[in-house]
């Protein structure tokens, strides 16, 4: 297991890293000591930064990047020889920030120094332009293989989270509503979306999205997951003023829900890595500020029930997508806003509105 280049230059070895914890070691030599013959404070700081940073790296998706933003160190005892071991552990990780703590011990097990720090996180290389995932023919990308899957129909579910139903002035006793989006609404991660002008407010709605992998009609709830190939995180962009007028008139929501780019979808994670879609933290940030945060366990009707319900009305085919509803916190967005949706075990989706 390799340490970063500068750490390796100093002689720091990365012994272990995983599940938000890491362990680094350093065999002290004459060049590590100050004039008093004890380990230099900068060397101890580098060892701690290596251990805590490695712990943070192990707690985030492989494609993410991070950098240390603060590191507070308490020097407890001096040491001039032997092997030093630093351990790091992540206390908490969000979408943009992680908090970690750790310590250094000498060969006798005595604590030499302790530290705590924060790290800023990016879902892609911060210095690189994010290349959009092209979906010109209505396709989604499988995370495991990079394969592109042609999308047939996009079925969306409304009123499937009680808190969202309440914020929209409805009742959770009202059954979910189904509507369709065209494949021209589909865009991928990194896309720039030209939202309609002069059509009123545009709102964000973050959602768990299920990809159908097996054809079926009148599917029993107990068999429903066999028809799901994987899960993604998506955003149902909505022209809220048009939707409100359509509701008042009893008209379809197609105009409010189906404009080009209104269905951004991330890469699809295999169902075997995600499970049944329940118990997953889901959130959406606008320009770095969290606007929506919930858990898919809050859905009034879970994925198997939604798949079964949809299949009673229409045949589900491989490549179909089901948007499963949104938690509370929906709100307006506009040109220049950057939307970042995150779903645990699945990943992150980021789009820019123009």
DAWO-V358698 format. One record per residue. RES is the residue in one letter. OMEGA is omega in degrees with one decimal (* if undefined). NEAR is the number of other ideal C-beta (glycine too) atoms within 10 Angstrom. Layout:
[[RES & OMEGA & NEAR] [RES & OMEGA & NEAR]]
This chain:
[[X & -173.2 & 11] [X & 171.9 & 8] [X & 175.4 & 20] [X & -173.3 & 15] [X & -177.3 & 8] [X & 177.7 & 11] [X & 178.7 & 21] [X & 177.5 & 13] [X & 179.2 & 10] [X & -178.5 & 17] [X & -179.8 & 17] [X & 179.0 & 24] [X & 174.5 & 17] [X & -174.6 & 19] [X & -179.3 & 16] [X & 179.2 & 13] [X & 177.6 & 21] [X & 175.3 & 12] [X & 175.5 & 10] [X & 178.0 & 19] [X & 179.0 & 18] [X & -178.9 & 28] [X & 177.5 & 18] [X & -178.8 & 30] [X & 179.5 & 20] [X & 175.1 & 24] [X & -175.0 & 13] [X & 174.3 & 20] [X & -178.7 & 9] [X & -177.2 & 8] [X & 178.1 & 9] [X & -171.3 & 22] [X & 175.7 & 17] [X & -175.6 & 13] [X & 178.9 & 6] [X & 177.0 & 8] [X & 176.1 & 11] [X & -177.9 & 19] [X & -179.5 & 24] [X & -179.9 & 15] [X & 178.3 & 13] [X & 178.1 & 11] [X & 177.3 & 21] [X & 179.6 & 23] [X & 179.0 & 16] [X & 178.8 & 21] [X & 178.4 & 27] [X & 179.0 & 27] [X & 178.7 & 24] [X & -177.4 & 26] [X & -178.8 & 30] [X & 178.3 & 30] [X & 177.9 & 26] [X & 177.5 & 29] [X & 178.6 & 28] [X & 180.0 & 28] [X & -178.3 & 21] [X & -177.1 & 17] [X & -177.9 & 24] [X & 179.0 & 19] [X & -172.8 & 12] [X & -175.5 & 6] [X & -178.8 & 13] [X & 177.1 & 18] [X & 178.7 & 15] [X & 173.9 & 19] [X & 178.1 & 11] [X & 176.5 & 14] [X & 174.2 & 11] [X & 178.2 & 10] [X & -179.0 & 17] [X & -174.1 & 10] [X & 173.3 & 17] [X & 178.6 & 10] [X & -171.7 & 15] [X & -177.5 & 12] [X & 176.8 & 12] [X & 178.2 & 16] [X & -175.0 & 22] [X & 179.8 & 14] [X & 177.4 & 16] [X & -175.3 & 12] [X & 176.1 & 13] [X & 178.5 & 23] [X & 178.1 & 19] [X & 176.0 & 27] [X & 178.7 & 21] [X & -179.9 & 27] [X & 178.4 & 17] [X & 177.8 & 22] [X & -177.5 & 12] [X & 176.7 & 11] [X & 173.4 & 18] [X & -179.8 & 12] [X & -176.1 & 20] [X & -175.9 & 16] [X & 174.1 & 14] [X & 178.6 & 26] [X & -177.4 & 16] [X & 179.0 & 28] [X & 179.8 & 17] [X & -179.1 & 29] [X & 174.7 & 20] [X & 176.5 & 29] [X & 177.5 & 18] [X & -175.7 & 19] [X & 178.6 & 13] [X & 179.7 & 7] [X & 178.7 & 7] [X & 179.4 & 11] [X & 179.6 & 12] [X & -179.3 & 21] [X & 176.0 & 23] [X & -176.3 & 16] [X & 169.5 & 23] [X & -176.8 & 17] [X & 177.4 & 21] [X & 178.8 & 16] [X & 173.7 & 25] [X & -175.8 & 14] [X & 171.8 & 20] [X & 178.2 & 17] [X & 173.2 & 20] [X & -179.6 & 16] [X & -174.1 & 11] [X & -178.2 & 11] [X & -176.7 & 7] [X & 174.4 & 9] [X & -176.1 & 8] [X & -177.5 & 15] [X & -179.3 & 9] [X & 171.1 & 15] [X & -174.4 & 19] [X & 175.9 & 13] [X & -174.0 & 24] [X & -179.6 & 8] [X & 179.1 & 11] [X & -178.6 & 20] [X & 170.2 & 18] [X & -176.1 & 26] [X & 175.7 & 20] [X & -175.4 & 17] [X & -173.1 & 18] [X & -172.8 & 13] [X & -174.4 & 8] [X & 179.8 & 8] [X & 176.4 & 11] [X & -178.6 & 15] [X & 178.2 & 19] [X & -179.3 & 12] [X & 178.1 & 23] [X & 178.5 & 16] [X & 178.1 & 19] [X & 178.3 & 25] [X & -178.9 & 24] [X & -176.9 & 29] [X & 175.1 & 23] [X & 176.6 & 23] [X & 179.6 & 19] [X & 172.8 & 27] [X & -174.8 & 26] [X & -177.6 & 17] [X & 177.1 & 14] [X & 176.6 & 23] [X & -179.0 & 20] [X & -178.0 & 12] [X & 176.8 & 14] [X & 175.9 & 15] [X & -178.8 & 6] [X & 179.2 & 15] [X & -180.0 & 9] [X & 176.6 & 14] [X & 178.1 & 8] [X & -178.0 & 11] [X & 177.5 & 11] [X & 178.6 & 19] [X & 177.7 & 14] [X & 172.9 & 16] [X & -176.4 & 18] [X & 171.7 & 15] [X & 177.0 & 23] [X & 179.5 & 16] [X & 176.0 & 17] [X & 175.6 & 16] [X & -171.3 & 24] [X & 171.0 & 24] [X & -175.7 & 25] [X & -178.9 & 20] [X & 178.8 & 24] [X & -176.5 & 17] [X & 171.0 & 21] [X & -171.6 & 12] [X & 177.9 & 23] [X & -176.1 & 11] [X & -178.5 & 18] [X & 175.0 & 16] [X & 174.8 & 6] [X & 178.1 & 4] [X & 179.3 & 14] [X & -173.8 & 15] [X & 172.7 & 15] [X & -179.3 & 24] [X & 175.6 & 18] [X & 174.4 & 25] [X & -179.4 & 25] [X & -173.4 & 27] [X & 164.8 & 28] [X & -179.5 & 28] [X & 178.5 & 27] [X & 175.2 & 31] [X & 178.3 & 24] [X & -179.0 & 26] [X & -177.2 & 19] [X & -177.6 & 13] [X & 178.3 & 14] [X & 175.6 & 19] [X & -177.9 & 11] [X & -176.9 & 9] [X & 175.8 & 23] [X & 179.4 & 12] [X & -179.7 & 15] [X & 179.6 & 9] [X & -168.6 & 14] [X & -175.8 & 23] [X & 176.3 & 16] [X & -179.4 & 14] [X & -178.9 & 23] [X & -179.8 & 21] [X & -177.4 & 19] [X & -176.8 & 24] [X & 176.2 & 29] [X & 170.4 & 29] [X & -177.6 & 28] [X & 176.6 & 28] [X & 175.6 & 29] [X & 177.4 & 25] [X & -170.1 & 27] [X & 171.2 & 22] [X & -167.8 & 23] [X & -179.7 & 19] [X & 177.7 & 14] [X & 178.4 & 21] [X & -180.0 & 21] [X & 178.9 & 14] [X & 179.0 & 14] [X & 177.6 & 17] [X & -178.8 & 14] [X & -176.2 & 8] [X & -177.8 & 8] [X & -177.1 & 6] [X & 177.8 & 13] [X & -178.9 & 12] [X & -171.2 & 19] [X & -177.3 & 14] [X & -177.5 & 15] [X & -172.3 & 26] [X & -167.8 & 26] [X & -177.7 & 19] [X & -178.2 & 23] [X & 177.8 & 14] [X & -175.7 & 21] [X & -179.8 & 25] [X & 173.9 & 29] [X & -179.1 & 29] [X & 178.9 & 29] [X & 169.3 & 26] [X & -175.0 & 21] [X & 176.3 & 26] [X & -180.0 & 21] [X & -179.9 & 15] [X & -179.5 & 20] [X & 179.0 & 9] [X & -173.0 & 12] [X & -176.1 & 22] [X & -175.8 & 13] [X & 178.6 & 15] [X & -178.9 & 26] [X & 175.5 & 15] [X & -178.2 & 12] [X & 174.7 & 20] [X & -178.7 & 13] [X & -177.4 & 23] [X & 175.4 & 22] [X & 177.6 & 29] [X & 174.9 & 22] [X & -177.6 & 18] [X & 176.7 & 11] [X & -179.3 & 9] [X & -179.3 & 8] [X & 177.7 & 15] [X & 179.3 & 18] [X & 175.4 & 22] [X & 179.9 & 16] [X & 179.9 & 21] [X & -176.5 & 15] [X & 174.5 & 25] [X & 179.5 & 11] [X & 179.6 & 17] [X & 178.4 & 23] [X & 177.4 & 19] [X & -176.2 & 18] [X & -174.1 & 18] [X & -178.8 & 23] [X & 179.9 & 22] [X & 178.7 & 15] [X & 178.4 & 26] [X & 179.3 & 28] [X & -178.7 & 20] [X & 179.0 & 19] [X & -175.7 & 22] [X & 174.8 & 22] [X & -177.1 & 9] [X & -176.0 & 11] [X & 176.4 & 13] [X & 175.8 & 14] [X & -175.8 & 26] [X & 177.8 & 15] [X & -178.4 & 16] [X & 175.9 & 19] [X & 176.4 & 22] [X & 173.9 & 26] [X & 170.6 & 26] [X & -165.8 & 27] [X & 178.7 & 26] [X & -173.8 & 25] [X & 173.7 & 30] [X & -178.1 & 25] [X & 176.5 & 17] [X & 179.2 & 18] [X & -178.7 & 20] [X & -173.7 & 15] [X & 173.5 & 13] [X & -177.3 & 22] [X & -179.4 & 11] [X & -178.9 & 12] [X & -180.0 & 9] [X & 174.9 & 17] [X & -178.0 & 13] [X & 178.7 & 21] [X & 179.3 & 21] [X & -179.5 & 28] [X & 176.5 & 24] [X & -178.9 & 26] [X & 179.8 & 14] [X & -178.5 & 14] [X & 179.9 & 25] [X & -172.9 & 21] [X & 176.3 & 21] [X & 178.8 & 28] [X & 178.3 & 20] [X & 179.0 & 25] [X & 178.6 & 15] [X & 179.7 & 20] [X & * & 13]]
